Amino acid sequence: MSKTCLKHCAIFALLFAIFSIEFNPVLNQFNHAFYGGARTDPGLYVWLTQYNISKFFSWPSQGFDADFFYPFGRSLAYSDNYLFPSLISKLASCFTTNFAAAYNLPLLLAFVLNGYITFMLATKLGLSGRAALLGAVSFMVNPYFRFHSGHPQLQYAFFLPGVMLALLSYYERPRFLSGTMVGGCVCLAFLSSVYYAMYTYLLALLTAGGIFMLRARRPPIGETAKLFLYNIPWLALTACAAAPYKEVRQVFGAIHPSVVKMFSPGPLAYFSAPRVNVFWVATARLEHMEGFLFPGAIVALLMVFALGCSFIRPDLEHPHASRTLKSASLLTLAALAVVLVAAVALFLPPGSSAGPPDWQKAWSIAIPLWVALIATAILLCSLGVKQPSPAPIAGPRALLLLIFLFVFFYFASMGIIGGYAEGSHRPGLYFALYKYLPGYNALRGTSRIGIVTILLICLLAGFGYQLLERGLARRWPRSALCAFIPLTFLSAYELDVQGFSAGAEPPVPPIYADLAQQPGQDAVLNLPFLSIRSDGYRFLKVTSSYMRWIQSTGRKMVNGYSGKMPRFHQFQGPILDAFPESTSLNAIERLYGVRYIIYSSRFKWDFNRAEFEKALAAHSEDLKILSVRGKQRSPDYLIEVTPHLHVFKDAEPKYYLPPDRNGERELSLTISGDFGDASVIEITSGAAGGIPLVETVPAANSPRRIKIRVPKTALPVKAHTILFRSIGSAAPPDLVISEIQLRPRAAQE
């Protein structure tokens, strides 16, 4: 084994040891608990991992048609697909039957890879081994990752340093492997976390742009053309994986700028630590939860030290390069100072309506950062024009590139500052990304782009440590060598943040075993439905439990939760939650294929068993209790719904069908009702919106058996809708639909 290979193995082992010391309590539960827990958001990713293992990476594959949000298809594209980590878990499951261990393994690797690939990038940028290790450890144990332990997808940040490493390696020595890994990082980031995919491709574009500016005398146009060709397979795979997301976006549209602004952190976010940090707990009031971007006091001071030393004594062999780095450092320091002063003067106390207007705050922050960003870009071009040859991008040139990237992402991480409506003041950088870059108008948590800024801060801190070590080495060589140890461990432990939590899977209630014994694969509705708006955390906890419990039955479920929810669930959820009232039954009966209801009364605050069972008895023709399990006061009910639609009393009853990409189907049903002589029943069909006319049935001919052609849906994410409308009747129809059959048209022919 070569010395280089041994060195990298030693670094990986050292990073793993630091991680093990940091998260030892969680490692003790590796085989019987899930990192982050098994409910709320982490519970969703436990569910996604199990679904991907059993349904996506299997044959025949269900693909993106996951088992929640029935009857809507492509529900895997309503949130992160989590496919790449699930693939690692799938491979791990070949060697162990312990699902918790298989789930935790990719997360364990992600933590260490965050540090290891950052170390490789830091050495590529010209840092010494000790300085690179400090930057790597600082990024690996960053408090943002630890505070967001309930968001497993955010732990896979190694694609960010990975794409920079691949680009720098490729332009230094163009080879297929390093070139194709640029697209590989973007694609695998998309298959792990959609947020990171957006940030990875933006970081790749800006890094490549910075390399072009540093080589402005001889732009690497030919190498870039080859780079594009090398990545065509990755682009094709990413396009295939992104297609369902585009369909979902056509249903929901873009995230409104007001939501983006609500989640945007302020300029003091990088001074705000999480509330669990005992050293910096007072700083938590500077920001909301999404905006805790504090990188650590030592890391931040080392970054400022790097900028200050570059301004005072840049230590470059080329005079023009020396002046360029001094100018860039001075501009960045000045911009940060102005932003800090303006933030303290104008933004405190946070959330206060008093003080200067919003546009004044926005311009006070935007002007210095726009000046610094444009100036550093010009300085990069200037250095590139005056360089005699395309020198490697390392050392001082790498420092200049990092300063440019830092200013860009620091500015972008503030989200929408100022107004967002037409005609308002919106001078921030993020609004331009929101408006012009693909995918950015579908992102809600804008603060997460700050993870890129934190990576750049850690790399700049490595440069600061290297300059500090060189200064110490002139007088105290041994002290310089030993200074690495306390600085590295202080960067890890001065942030006394609560470590990753772990939680075991909640036991599956016996009622789901009863459901598994029922014949067929009809869909299931879990009640109470709850609402994200009114129930908040309780909704997340309960719904993630529904998803995990029903998974063992192999059935599709109506309700679930993710980053988005179909409009049917947003507006029909409160109606469904009124079960067993007639309005709730009408809404349930419109969902074709929903035969079973599991009612978990323990999640209903005002549950009264006697009144509930009396209400069920009033609908004995439509509902049948199959089993009752659990405690006497708060049991679980398994209820069967009669397999036909009944007593529609709405003026425009709708009948929802699951989408089918395989071809047309035919719906046979019998309708009857009491209508006037002038009434007709207009029956339309199609995907939600743009519903084409199918047939008009004269009311005088009812009851009548009819057949409706259900076309192949154009957008699989949308459920079909059969709409019944009475024309010419003043009173809403009392429409009864029965004897339903739904089958492929090919079977009819």
Salt bridges, closest charged atoms under 4 A:
GLU22 OE2 - ARG146 NH2 2.79
ASP41 OD2 - HIS151 NE2 2.97
ASP65 OD2 - ARG661 NH1 2.64
ASP67 OD2 - LYS55 NZ 2.66
ASP67 OD1 - LYS556 NZ 3.08
GLU172 OE1 - LYS124 NZ 3.68
GLU247 OE1 - ARG74 NH1 3.92
GLU287 OE1 - HIS288 NE2 3.52
GLU290 OE1 - ARG448 NE 3.79
GLU317 OE2 - ARG397 NH2 3.05
ASP358 OD2 - LYS261 NZ 3.32
GLU422 OE1 - ARG426 NH2 3.35
GLU469 OE2 - ARG130 NE 2.54
GLU505 OE2 - ARG548 NH2 2.97
ASP514 OD1 - ARG629 NH2 3.08
ASP522 OD2 - ARG595 NH1 3.70
ASP535 OD1 - ARG538 NH1 2.92
ASP577 OD2 - LYS604 NZ 3.60
GLU613 OE2 - ARG609 NE 2.89
ASP636 OD2 - ARG602 NH2 3.01
GLU640 OE2 - ARG595 NH2 2.73
ASP650 OD2 - ARG590 NH2 2.44
GLU652 OE2 - ARG725 NE 3.29
ASP660 OD2 - ARG665 NE 3.88
GLU664 OE2 - ARG709 NH1 3.17
GLU664 OE1 - ARG745 NE 3.26
GLU666 OE2 - ARG745 NH1 3.45
GLU682 OE1 - ARG725 NH1 2.38
GLU695 OE2 - ARG704 NH2 3.60
ASP734 OD1 - LYS649 NZ 3.99
GLU739 OE1 - ARG705 NH1 3.28
